[in-house]
Amino acid sequence: MSSSSRPLTLPKSELDACQLEQEHVHKVYNEIAHNFSNTRYKPWPRVVDFLCSFSNGSLILDVGCGNGKYMNIRNDIMMIGCDRSEGLLKICRDRYFEVFLSDCMNIPVPTNMFDGVICIAVLHHISTEARRLLALKEIVRILKPGGQALVTVWAKEQEIDNKKSTYITKNAKTCPIHTKNETTNELIIHTPRTEFQQPDCLVPWAKPTEKVLRYYHVFIKNELEHILNHISQVKIINSYNDDGNWCIIFMKIA
Ligand SMILES: C[S@@+](CC[C@H](N)C(=O)[O-])C[C@H]1O[C@@H](n2cnc3c(N)ncnc32)[C@H](O)[C@@H]1O
C-alpha cells in the first residue's frame, strides 16, 4: 500500500509515474539493498556470453547495475555501472567498482561513448511505456555506432513451450491469486512464484520483519521489439526468452 494507505493505481500522469517509482522502486531498493545484494551473486550465463563478445579494451556501461554482479566478469574491458539506488551503489563502491548515481532515463554521459551497454532486469520497474521508450532511447544515444546493447526484462509469460520458468517451479506456493478491480485500475499484489495475472503489479519482497512491495511491469512477447521500433538507428540482432525473461540484443547503426 502507499504511505497514505490508499490503493495504488496505474499512473495517469508523469507525476504519478515518478511517485509510484519513487515509493515502490527506488525507496524499496535502498531499504532492501543489503538483503537484495545477498541474493544476487550468480551472473546469468547469457549476460556473461554477451560481455565476452566484446574485444579487449572495450568500454561497457551497466545501466541499473545493482550490486555490480556483472562488473568484474572480465578484467580486460572497462566496466562502469550506474544505478538509482545509493544503497546498492555503496555496495559497488565497497567492492571498488566504478559507479555513479543516475536514472536510466537521463544518463549524464556523452553521446556515442560506449562500445556496449547491459541493462539487466531494470526496465520492468518503469511504469509507463513513454518512460520505457525514454530509457531505451538513452541507451541508444550513449552507444557508439556499431556498439551493442543487451536489455532483459521480466516476462509476463512464465511458461514457454510447456516449460515453466525456474521462478514458477522453485518453491511453488499455493497462495490465493489476487485479481484486479477493473473499475479502479488498482494495482494488484502479485502472489510470488505464481503466473502473473496482470502486466502491472506489486511484488512483495519478504524482509525478515516486514513486507515491502516493488512495482513491476512484466513484458509480453515482442513488447521490447515494439518499443525499439520507435527508435531510429536500431538494428535488432537477437531476441530470446531466458528462463522467464525477455531479452534483446541490438546494435546502434550510423
Ligand atoms: C532487479 S535489480 C537488477 C540489478 C542488476 N542489473 C542485476 O542484474 O542484478 C533492478 C535494479 O534497477 C535499478 N533501477 C530501478 N529503476 C531505475 C532507474 N529508473 N534508473 C536507474 N536504475 C534503476 C534498481 O535500483 C536496481 O538496482
The ligand as an SDF file (V2000), in Angstrom:
LIG
                    3D

 27 29  0  0  0  0  0  0  0  0999 V2000
   16.2250   -6.3200  -10.2430 C   0  0  0  0  0  0  0  0  0  0  0  0
   17.5140   -5.1680   -9.9280 S   0  0  0  0  0  0  0  0  0  0  0  0
   18.7210   -5.6700  -11.1450 C   0  0  0  0  0  0  0  0  0  0  0  0
   20.1360   -5.2660  -10.7600 C   0  0  0  0  0  0  0  0  0  0  0  0
   21.2260   -5.7660  -11.7090 C   0  0  0  0  0  0  0  0  0  0  0  0
   21.0500   -5.2430  -13.0450 N   0  0  0  0  0  0  0  0  0  0  0  0
   21.2760   -7.2920  -11.7260 C   0  0  0  0  0  0  0  0  0  0  0  0
   21.0970   -7.8710  -12.8060 O   0  0  0  0  0  0  0  0  0  0  0  0
   21.4840   -7.8740  -10.6670 O   0  0  0  0  0  0  0  0  0  0  0  0
   16.8900   -3.6510  -10.5780 C   0  0  0  0  0  0  0  0  0  0  0  0
   17.8610   -2.5000  -10.4680 C   0  0  0  0  0  0  0  0  0  0  0  0
   17.3780   -1.4030  -11.2540 O   0  0  0  0  0  0  0  0  0  0  0  0
   17.6220   -0.2090  -10.5390 C   0  0  0  0  0  0  0  0  0  0  0  0
   16.6860    0.8010  -11.0450 N   0  0  0  0  0  0  0  0  0  0  0  0
   15.3410    0.7830  -10.9890 C   0  0  0  0  0  0  0  0  0  0  0  0
   14.8330    1.8540  -11.6050 N   0  0  0  0  0  0  0  0  0  0  0  0
   15.8840    2.5680  -12.0690 C   0  0  0  0  0  0  0  0  0  0  0  0
   16.0120    3.7920  -12.7940 C   0  0  0  0  0  0  0  0  0  0  0  0
   14.9330    4.4980  -13.1550 N   0  0  0  0  0  0  0  0  0  0  0  0
   17.2490    4.2140  -13.1260 N   0  0  0  0  0  0  0  0  0  0  0  0
   18.3500    3.5070  -12.7580 C   0  0  0  0  0  0  0  0  0  0  0  0
   18.2930    2.3540  -12.0600 N   0  0  0  0  0  0  0  0  0  0  0  0
   17.0790    1.9020  -11.7250 C   0  0  0  0  0  0  0  0  0  0  0  0
   17.4040   -0.5910   -9.0980 C   0  0  0  0  0  0  0  0  0  0  0  0
   17.9500    0.3380   -8.1930 O   0  0  0  0  0  0  0  0  0  0  0  0
   18.0740   -1.9750   -9.0580 C   0  0  0  0  0  0  0  0  0  0  0  0
   19.4330   -1.8810   -8.8200 O   0  0  0  0  0  0  0  0  0  0  0  0
  1  2  1  0
  2  3  1  0
  2 10  1  0
  3  4  1  0
  4  5  1  0
  5  6  1  0
  5  7  1  0
  7  8  2  0
  7  9  1  0
 10 11  1  0
 11 12  1  0
 11 26  1  0
 12 13  1  0
 13 14  1  0
 13 24  1  0
 14 15  1  0
 14 23  1  0
 15 16  2  0
 16 17  1  0
 17 18  1  0
 17 23  2  0
 18 19  1  0
 18 20  2  0
 20 21  1  0
 21 22  2  0
 22 23  1  0
 24 25  1  0
 24 26  1  0
 26 27  1  0
M  CHG  2   2   1   9  -1
M  END
$$$$
